[in-house]
């Protein structure tokens, strides 16, 4: 059995850890509130942008000839993986990496753009082809940060360096529920895979000025940027939600451990007192 001094030292250590996890939970909760608000505000804008682009692509006869929409036959697949820079957020990072590796299965040529230190370190150790990396991401990424990434991937696609581009990120549902998703970005042929019933009777007559290609040249990059920006906000809200939940669980576990150690300490103390009393009584009997 451990000595009372060792048990007391361990209780103090767990109490200090509990203070840290409780503070981290409060910080994550405060950041989550703002991140969740930004992510939810971006969703209607993203949804409306997608609706407009979908209609334009669906009802423009030569839209599929645009370089960002036309399907390619190559196998060079670029994945953008959004992860976090820090740990202590439960299984958040592991689930993103697992989803990415699951998506890689069957791919012949895979390259990566990693966002977040955890994903960067994981894939670098396993010798994946990392084209770009972004670390030390702000808690609330701005629009221009996502534009920098979208400009890079559009350039890679137009220069025929990659044939397909997909995005792996975590969608925020609630503080205790986040879903990892893998969605295609380029080419935009996925916009054509629509249920015809949803568009029955809709035959809008679009007039383009100056031309359809020039309109698509402006709108499609903005659409890609909107997807990335929304995904970054969703990922950050998911990270804070996962960290808050993990720290709350760690705080509760520390409390249970303190209770168990306190019980063990009391038993050891009682055993020591009993031993001392026994020795006193034995000594008194020996003197008679």
N, C-alpha and C positions, 0 to 999 in steps of 0.2 A: 504493500500500500504506500502511496505517495505521502511524504511528510506534509504537515499542515502548512509549512512555509512555502513549499512548492505549489500546493493547491491555491493558497492565497495569492501567490505571484501570478498564477495562470488566470485566476478570476479577474485580477486587475488588468491583465493584458487583454482579455476578452471584452471587458468593459470599455477600454480605450478603443478597441476595434469597433465596438457597437456605436460609440459616439461618432466615429468617422463614417460608418455606413449610414447612420441616421442623417448626418449632415449632407452626404452625397445624395441621399434620397430627396431631401428638401431642395437642393440645387437643381437636380434633374426635373423635379416637379415644376419648379418655377420656369425652367427653360422649355419644358414640354408645353406649357400653357401658351407661350408665344409661338413656338414652332407649329403646334397644332392649328392655331389661328391662321397662320400664314399658309399652311398647306390647304386648309379648307377653303380659304378665300381664293386660292389659285385654281381649284377644281372647276368652278363654273366657266372661268375663262378658257381653261384647257378644253373643256367639253364643247363649248361653242366653236372654238377654233377647229377642233376635229370635225364637227358637224359641217362647217363651211367647206373645209378642204375635201371632205368626203363627197359632198355634192358636186364640187367643181371637178373632181377627178372622174366621178361616175357619169356626169352628163357632158363631158367634153370629149369628143370623139378621138382626138389625137393626143389626149393626156398621157396615155401609156407610152408614148414615144419620148417623153421628157427624160433626161438622163437620171433624175432622182426617182423616177417611177418605174422605168423599164426594167423588167426582170433580167438577170444575168445568169449565165450558165456556169460560172466559175465556182470554186469551192473555198476561196479565201474568206474566212469568216472572222470579223472583228467583234469582240464583246466588250461592252463598257460595263464594268462592275463597280457598283457604288457600295462602299463599306464605311467603317468608321476609323478614326485615327486612334481612339482609345478603347480600352477593354472595360471590364467590370460592367458589362451590360448583358449578362446571361448568355444565351445561345445566339444572340443577334448576328454576330460576325460569322459564326460557324454555319448558320443556316444560309447566309448569302453565298459563302464559298461553296457549300454543298450543292446549292442550286446551280451555280455557275459550272461546276465540274460535271454535274448531271447533264447540263446543256451541251457540254463539249463532246459528249459521247457520240461516236460515229463521225465526228468532224475530221477532215483531213488536214486542213491548215487553219490553225487558230492563233489569233493575235489578240492582245488585250490593251485596253486603256483602263487603268485602275484608279479609282478615286477613294482615298483613305489608306492610312498606313498599314492596317491589318491585312487588307487584300494584297497590297504591294509586297509586304514581307512574305506572305504565304506563297504567292505565285513566283516570286523571285527565287525562293529556295528550291522550287521545283522546276526551274529553268524554262518557264513559259516565255513566249515572245511578247514582251511588254513594250509597246510602242511609245506610250506616254504614261506618266504617273502624276497624280495630284494629291498632295498631302497637306496637313495642317489646314483643313477646311474650316471656314467660319461656322459658328453655331447656326447662323442664319444666312445661307448663301444668297448672294444677290443675282440679279438677272444677267449682269455682265460676266459673271463667272461662268454661268451656263453657256453664254454666247461664245466664250473663248473655246469651250469644249466642242460646241456644235459646229463652229467654223472649222475646227481641226478635222472632225469626222467627215464633214461634207467635202473638204479638200481631199482627204484620203479616198473618198468614194469617187469623186469626179476625176481624179488622177489615175484611176484604175489600179490603185494599190490594194484595195479590198473589193470583194464582190457583194458581201452582205454585212450588215451591221445590226447587232442586237443589244438590248439593254437589260441588265440584271439589277434589280433594286428591290427595296422593301416598301410595300404599300401599308400605310397607317390606317388601321381600323379603330383601335382604342389603345389605352395604356397597356392592356394585357393581351391584345390581339394585333399582330402584324403579319402580313402575308408576303412572302418573297415571290416576285414575279420575274419572268423572262419574256420580253416582248420584242418583236422585230421593229427596227427603225428604218433602215434603208435596204433595198428599194421599197417604195411605198405601195407595192402591189397588194399588201394586206387591205388597203382601203377599198379595193375592188371586190373583196370577198364579203359581200353584204347580202342580207336577206331581201329578196326582191319585194316581199310583202310589205316591208317597212317603207318602201319607196313607191308603192303602187299609186298610180295617178299623178306622181310628181314628175313633171317634165319642165323644169325651169329653163328659160331661154336666156342664157348669159351673153352679154355683149362685152367683149374684151377690148380694152384700150390701154396701150397701143396694140398688143397681140397676146394670145394665150401663153406663149412661151415666156414672154417678159413678165407677165403677171405671176406665173408659176415660179419664175426665178426669184421673185420677191417673197411670195407667200410660203413656199415650201421650206426654205431655211428658217423662217420665223416659226413655222409649225414644229420643226425638229427642235428648235431652241425651247419652245414652250413645253415639249415633252420632257426634255432634260431638266428644265427648271422645276417643273412640277415633281419629277422623280427625286430631285435633290431635296426638295422641301419635305416630301413624304418620307424619305430615308432618314432625314434628321429628326423628324417627329417620332419615327419608329425607334431610332436609337435612344432618344431621351425616355420614351415610354418603356423600352426594355430595360434601361439602366435604373429607372425609378422602381420598376417591379423587382429587379434583381436585388437592389439595395434594401428594399422593404423586406424581402425574403431573408436576406442576410442579417438584417437587424433582428427579425423574429427568431432566427436560428441562434444568434448570439444570446438572446434572452433565455432561450431554452437551455443552452449550454451553461450559462451562469447559474441557473436554477439547479442543474444537475451537479455542478461543481460545488455550489453552496451546500447541497445535501451531503455530498461526499466530505466536505470540510467539517460539517457538523458531526458526522459519524466518526471521523478521525479524532475530533476534539473530545467527543464523548468517550471514545475508547481510551484516550490518553488520561482523561479524568478518572475513569474506572480503574485503570492500571495504577494510578497514584494512590487512590483510596485503598486498593487491595494491598499495596506495599505498606501503607500507614497502619492498616489493621493488622497485617502480618507482623510488623515491627512491634506494635503494642502487645500482641500476644506473646511474642518472644521474650519481652521484658518481665512478664508475670512470673 
